[in-house]
Amino acid sequence: MADGSYTVLAGGTDFYPARAGGLGGRPPESKVLDITALEGLRGIAEEGDSLRIGALTTWSDLLHAPLPPYFAALKLAAREVGGVQIQNAGTLCGNLCNASPAADGVPPLLALDAEVELASQAGARRLALDDFILGNRQTAKRPDELVTALHIPKLSARARSTFLKLGARKYLVISIVMAALLIDLDDKGNVSKARVAVGSCAARALRLPAVEAALEGRPFDEDLLPRIGDEQLDPLTPIDDIRGTADYRREAAVALLRRGVEALLSQEAA
Amino acid sequence: MPSVSMTVNGRAVTGDVEGRTLLVQFLRENLSLTGTHVGCDTSQCGACVVHVNGESVKSCTMLAVQADGAEVTTIEGLAKDGELHPMQEAFRENHGLQCGFCTPGMVMSAVDLLQKNPNPDEGEIREWLEGNICRCTGYHNIVKAIQTAAASMKG
């Protein structure tokens, strides 16, 4: 494995289509290391002040797990990953290792401040997700390393999240823009924490610190909506492609973020 | 070549396969179970859906060696003693097919749905079929067939 000649295989939902010469574009590597028999890498467990999601945990496993409300964004994203059979096979960690700019799982996991656990013969290390995904299909994983888990820090019971995806149709579609929003509230009902991430608008999904700063410390009400604007999208570098123009993506990103705040407000009211 | 053993439709089978052999190839080419179709090769169409250890998966998205030791059910395994499975019967009664290419995958997906949710509403059925593409029917009669099967399997 250390010489990099093996492709690590889990759910295979990106690997097989690419192998068939389909969407992935990369030539399939000849040697495959199937890790799906490692039962210990599957499942979600509490571990001190965080939750550990094993590398073989599938999207369906996540959807069926009882998790706190701030996992709503990740569960909404899970439902967007292909159809049911793809959700039964595909894994969260595989989505990260494949590192597509349009990976549905990445914005919600960025908003959850996820850390990626890597293991090799040299030992284990953890990287913030933001430092793990470096660019379009590039990660910080060394060839001798295996991603073994994700760690999600626990938040207060008041923390909420949501996920929105814009595609050309409702189902089975690659995102034009997607957004994940997570907020936590203090005792006065003010936004104590805002974490916002947008995908499909740069080589990798990115947190938007300017949007977060515009929301934090403010009362959690409709006055937040006009505080989100085009000028806060700076880290994003959307491109023109077959799915949309860069200008359209910027406009759509602002719209999705505002709709996300509206969705969180109505969750709170419900 | 690696050897694989699994139970397919209640029958123990073994075979020597190349490591790169997909489960769907093993079923079709080694076992001649050609009811499982290959529509797209890119994990999108759902014509190849089978059950592995009771859960529906796309058999083009799994290697045969990954199913080693598993219980596999294909469309050929649904009818018992010459009697169609209630889902197959409901597809026939409601004309839930036209060309029939997607039908094996549709039926296998639908059976898994009713295992998990015996009483799905129309929206739940349509959402469940996201990963099964039909180019003929417009899905209307497929949804009707699944509703009929849900009713008959309850009674």
Interface residues (C-beta under 8 A of the other chain):
Chain A: L9 G11 G12 T13 Y16 P17 A20 G22 L23 V32 D34 T36 G82 G83 V84 Q85 I86 N88 A89 Y171 L172
Chain B: G19 R20 L22 D41 T42 S43 Q44 G46 V49 E55 S56 V57 K58 C60 T61 M62 L63 V65 Q66 S109 D112 W128 L129 E130 G131 N132
